Amino acid sequence: MPELPEVETVRQGLIPVLEGRRLVQVTARRPDLRRPLPPDFSARLEGERIIRVGRRAKYLLVETESGPVLIVHLGMSGRMVLGSGEDRRPFGKHDHVIFITDKGARIVFNDPRRFGLMTFAEKDQLGAHPLLSGIGPEPLGNEFHLDHLQKGLKRRKTNMKAALLDQKLVAGLGNIYVAEALFRAGIDPQRKTQKISRKQLERLVFSIQNVLRDAIAAGGSSLRDYAHIDGELGYFQHCFQVYARENRPCMKAGCKGTIKRIIQSGRSSFYCPVCQR
Ligand SMILES: [Zn+2]
């Protein structure tokens, strides 16, 4: 499932084909994704010039010049596939929405599991949109810092894993990057939120930011190759240190631990019981 770095990579891949371009054709090949598409979906986008492709948490925000902002969520399996508008090959059954620009670029939204979402927000009411209004600070923005994290954790009587998955505390983290950030910070995902020292939290803020920056950089380097592979944006080879590494040796220098998998609130957590306390 795409988390913040994957969505950011998709955004960076879309910028050169969308920003400044006009949408000449928008085709929805079915009326719904996770939810119905707006009834005037194509009509409101066709003819519009895209002025900015932004992102908030895991949402892409495609801003048009005089129309609405298109909010896109990739869901579990959604991807954007770049190609040429001249391509006459038939679409696959999971190719749900097709955008063609005035420069002849084609962007296909493909989503086998169909948990993705596309909807509109009016530009001046974007922040108040129900999908966006309750989301906490961007982890790489100025509002995410030690005091915010400490205050937020104090109020949450839960474990560290559950707290960091809470989008109201910090935006954009999912199962993978929570595991990786807690590993880098040396914090056990089962630790109670109220029992973490300020020093550990300080390390956690850096760990969250660094793990995301590293992943975004890895996504960026995958983008430089994408045209030579298959034109798919957003999924790239990672090297995770704990995620999906059950029973394998801990990668921290000098640690003799073995990565363990446990279930927390129905989802897998991976951690090293030796160096994560
Ligand atoms: Zn370890």
Boltz pocket constraint, residues with backbone or C-beta under 6 A from the ligand:
constraints:
  - pocket:
      binder: B
      contacts: [[A, 250], [A, 251], [A, 252], [A, 255], [A, 256], [A, 257], [A, 258], [A, 272], [A, 273], [A, 274], [A, 275], [A, 276]]
      max_distance: 6.0
